[in-house]
Amino acid sequence: MTRLRLPLPAFTAIRTILNTMHRMAYPFLGIFARGLGVDIAAMSLVLTARSVVGGLGPFAASVADSRGRRFGMLLGLGLFTLGTALVVFWPTFPALALTLILTTLGKYLFDSSMHAYLGDHVPYERRGLAVAIAEMGWSLGFIVGVPLMGFFIARGGWMAPFPLLTLLGILAFTGLFLLLPKEAKPVNGDNNLWTNFRSVLTHAPALAGLSLGLLASTANETVNLIFGVWLEDSFGLKIAALGAASAVIGISELGGESLVALFTDRLGKPRAVVIGLLTNSVAALALPFIGGTEIGALIGLFFFYISFEFTLVTIISLMTQVLPEARATLISFNVASLSLGRALGAPLAPWLYGFGFPAVAAGAVVFNGLALLALRRMGKAGAVKGSAMHI
């Protein structure tokens, strides 16, 4: 992995920038709404539109399969920088709506192209480490980036983060342009969008892998959506408890990525996914029992989120080897399937909570069980090309 010693830290830093923009929308939603003179409902509609962009990711990411990974990453950074610059020069609600959409599309395009690049250059038996290091940009965006943006907002108002993010986007684009050498035309560079789509949608192991991500994401969302309500109902400490829970989630995400870096390649990706799903199920089942105190609930949430992040990042590593000839397209489809899983879990969670929090935990376990079946289907279909898949 010598060739990637320099790009990997750069990838992590760039993803920290992209994810800071992506994740700060939620905690600062009210501040943006007040600054623009709109209500929360209007901002929520914009976030819904942003979520829909996740479904368009495969259309953009196919570019990385036909034009090259470097081109895809630079295009993603270009869209991100254009998006953040819009608000700087046009500080209005429509501009912010376009900003959230363009930066999200840029993020998804960069992420898919980057993971495809890692899939091209890192041997499969060491790819878990590389993916985990790059994925640390997700948790660092929450742990470092969001508080930093809060610092600037407190001193400069709601617009303060956007000039900085635009500057960072320009620096990231320039640095990556100079850092990564120009690529030869991809082997499958003559494939068009529909050829890449057909490769994914007619490949049984790829479809099983997409089902795996969707089901695991649904399991997580059933708890993710409702844990704040549960903490408030249980302890009546909404602000304090949710603040502590946010810190727990950020730390557990970084911990999950670190565990992937340490263990996934040694265990083997499929076996690591099994361990992650089973651990996540145990944590979900334990939550109603150890959640009698605030500390117990936070400990339970820590293990729930660290096991999910471990599972999620391992799934990404696994999916990079399922369909090498359409790698970026498949990875982007995987992102879309994770978004769909969250969309399925969102309405399910309140309904389950109507029966009590144990029903929410049980729902998470059921979907994790279905995810294990999808993983087994991947194994039977010989999902991972060029490598045995032992579960």
N, C-alpha and C positions, 0 to 999 in steps of 0.2 A: 504493500500500500504506500510505497515511497512516493510515487507520483502524486498522491493525494494529500500528502502532509500539509502542503500549503492551501490547496482548495478547500479542504474540510473545515478548518477554522473560518475561512471566508464564507463558506456556505452557512455555517452556524450563525455568524454575525449578520449576514444578510437576512436569514430567516428570523432572527430576533427583531430586526427592523420591520419586516413584513408583518409578523405576528403581533408586534406592539400596536400597529395600526388596526389590525383585525380585532384584537381583543379589547382595546380601550373603548370601543363603542358601547359596550354594556355598562361598565361602571360610571361612565361620563355621559350617559344618554340624557339625563335630565339637564345637565349643564349645557350640552349642545342645543337641546330644545329651547331652553330659556334664552340662550344667546342669539338664536335665530328667530325667536318670537313665534314658535310653533308649539303644539302640544305633544305629549308623549305618544298619543295615538298615531300622529303623523310620522314620528320618528320610528315607531314600531313597524309601520308599513314599509319604510325604507329598508329596515333590517330584514323584513320578509323578502323584499326584492333582492337584497343581497344574498340571501340564502338560496334563492332560485338560481342565482348565477352558478352555484355549485353544480347544478345539473347541466350547465353549458360547458363546464370544464373540459370534457372529452373532445368537444369540437375544437377548442383552442389548443389542447395538448397534442392533438394529432400532428400539429406543425413540427413538434420536436422529433417525431418519427420520420417525417418527410424531409425536413430542412436541417435537422441536427439538434443536439442537446444544447449546445452553446447558443444557437439562434433562439431556441425556445426560452432559455433563461434570460437572455438579454431583452427579448420582447416582453417577457413578464415584468422585468424591472422597468422597462420603458412605460408600460401601462400603469404600473404603480406610481411612478414619479409624475406622470401626466395627471393622474388622479389627485394626488396630494397638492400639486401646483394649482389645480382648478380653484380650490378654496382660498388659496393665497391671493389670487388675482380677482376672484369673484366670490366674496364671502356671503353667499346666499343659501337658502334651503335647497333649491334645485341643484346648485353646485355641490353641496355636501352629499346629496343623494347620488349624483354621478361619481363623486369621489369614492364613496363606499362601494359602489358597483365596480368601478375600474380597478381600484386597489385589490379587491377580492379576486377579480378575474386575473390580475397580474400575479397575485400570490399563488393561485391554483396552477397557473401556467409555469411559474418558476418552480414550484414544488415538484410537479410531475416531471419536468425536464431534468431537474437536479437528481431526483431518484433514479431516473432512467440513465443519467450519466454515471451515477454510482454503480448501477447494474452493469453498465458496459465496462467499467474500469476496475472494479473490485471483485476478486474471486468470491463465489457464492459462500464458501465456507468462512469467509471473513466479513461478509457484507453486513451482518447484524451490527458489528461494531461501528462501521462507517455510517450506516443509517441512523444509529442511536446518537452519534455525535452531531450529525446534522439536525436531528429532531430536537436536540436540546434547545434550539432556537424557539420552539413552541413554548416551553416552560419559562425560558429566560425572558420572553416577551411579556409574560405575566408577572414574573418575580421582579425583573429589573425595569423593563420598558414601560409598563403601565404606571408604576409609581413615579418614574421620571417624568412622564407626560403630565401626571397629576401635579407635580412640582411646578412645571411650567404654566399649567392652566391656572394654578392658584396665584401666580404672579403676573401673568400676562393675558388672562381671559381665555375663552373657549378656542380661539384661533391659534393660540401660541404653539401647539405641537406641529402644525402643518408646515410652516417654513423650515423647521428643523428636519421633519421627515422628508421634505422635498430635497433638501441639501444632502441628506443621507442617501436618498435614492439616487441622486446624481453621482455621488462618490461610489456607491455600490456598482452602478452601471459601468462607470469608467474603470474601476478596479477589476471587475470581472472581464471586461473587454480586453484589458491588458494581460490579465492573469491566464486566461484559458486560451490555448492555441486554436487556430482555425481547424475545423474538422474536415476530413474527407467526406464526400457525399455518402450518406447512410446506405448500407447494403440494400435496404428496402425503400430507398428514397423516392423511387418512382410510384410507390403506393399512394393512392389518394385517400381522402378522409373516409370514404365509404369502404374502401378495401381494408383499412385499419379497423373500422367498426365491425365489419363482417368477421375479421380475424378473431375479435374478442367475443362477439355474440354467438359465434358458432363453435366455440372451443369449450367443451364441457368442463375441464379443470378450471378455466378462467371464471366461468359462471358459478362454479362451486365456491371458488375463492371470494367472489363478490358477495355471495350469500353469507359466507363466513363473516366478512366485515359488517355487513348489514345487520345480522342477528346480534353480534357482539355489541354493536353500537346501540341497538334497540334496548338491550339489557342494561347498558350503562345509563341511557337516557331516562329509563323508568325511575331510577334512583336520583339521577342528576337533577331532574326537573322538580322533584318534590322534597329534596332534603332540607331546603330552606324553610318551607312550610312546616315540615316535621319538627325542625329545631325550634321554630317559633311556637308551635303548638305545645311542644314538650317543656320548654324552659321559659318562654315569654321574654327572651333576650334577643330580639331580632337583630339589632345592629351589632351588639358585641359578639353574638354567636356566629352570625354570618361573616363578620370580619375575620374571626378566628378560622372559620371554615374555608374562607378564600385563601388564607395563608397555608392551611393544611393541603388544599388542592394543588397550589403551586409547588409546594415542596414535594408532594407525592408524585406529581408529574415528572419533576426532575429526577426523583428517586427511581421511577419506573424506567426512564430512559437510561439512567446509569446502570440499572440491573441488566438491561438488554445488552449494553456494551460489555458487561462483565461475563454474562452467562449464555446468551442466546446462541452464539456460534458454537460454544462447547456442548450445549445440550442438543443442538439441532433445532431448526426453526419450528417444525411441526410439534415436536415434544415440548418446546418452550410455550407454544400456543396452548397446548393442553394444560400445562401447569398454570399458566396465567388464567385461563377460563375457570379451572377448578378452584384456584385460590380466590378469584373474584366471587364465585358462587358461595364459598365458605364465608367470605367477608360480608356478603349480602345477608346471608342467613343469620350471621352473628349480630348484625346491627340492631334488630329489635330486642335482643337479650342484653347486650352491653350498653345500649343507648339509654339506660335509665338515668345516667348523669351526663352533663355536658361533656366532660372529659372522655367518658366512655364513648359517646356518640362521635366525637372528633377522632378518636383512635380508630373506631370502626370505619369512618369515612376515609381516613388515611390509607388503610389497607385496601379498601374498595377501589380507591382511585389509583393507587400505585400498581395494583394488579391489572387494572384496565389499561393503564398507559403501557405497562410491560407487554400486554397482549397486543395492543394496537400497533406499537412500533415493530413488534416481531412479525405481525401480519404484513406490514409494509415490506419488510425484508423478504418475506416469503413470496409475496406477489411480484417482486422484481425479477423472479426467475421463471415465472409461469409461462410467459409468452414473449420471449426476447425480441421477436420480429415486430411486435407492436407494443413495446414496453411502456413508453410514455402514455400511449392511449389507454392501456389497461390500468396503469397506476391512477390516471385521472378518473377512469370509471370507478376505481376503488374509492376515491375521494367522494364521488357522487353517491356511491352505495352507503358510505358512512353517513352522509348527510340525510339520505333517505331513511336510514335506521333511526336517526335522531327525530326525523319527522314522524315516524311511526310510533316512537316511544312517547312523544310529547302528549298526544291526546290519551294515550293508554294510562299514563302515570296517575293523573287525577282520578280517573275511574277506579283504578286499583286502590288508591288511597281512601276512597270511600268505604272500603272494607277494612281499613286499618293499615298501618305501615308494614306489618308482616306480609300482607298480600302484595305490596310493592316489591319486597325482597324476594318473595316466591316467584313473581313475574320475571325478575331479573335472572333467577336461576333457570327458569324454563327456557328463556331465550338463549342463555349460555349453553344449555343442553342441546338445543337445536344447532347452535354454532359448532359444537363438537361433532354433530352428525355431518354438517357441511364439510368440516375438516377431514372427516373420515372418507367422505365422497371424493375429495381432492386426492387423497392417498390412493384410492382405488383406481382413479382415472390417470394416475401417473402424472401428477400436476407439475412437478418441478423438473424442468428439462435439464438434462445433463447431470442430475444428481438423484440419488435414491431418496425416497421420502418415507422415512420410518416414523411411526407414531407410537 
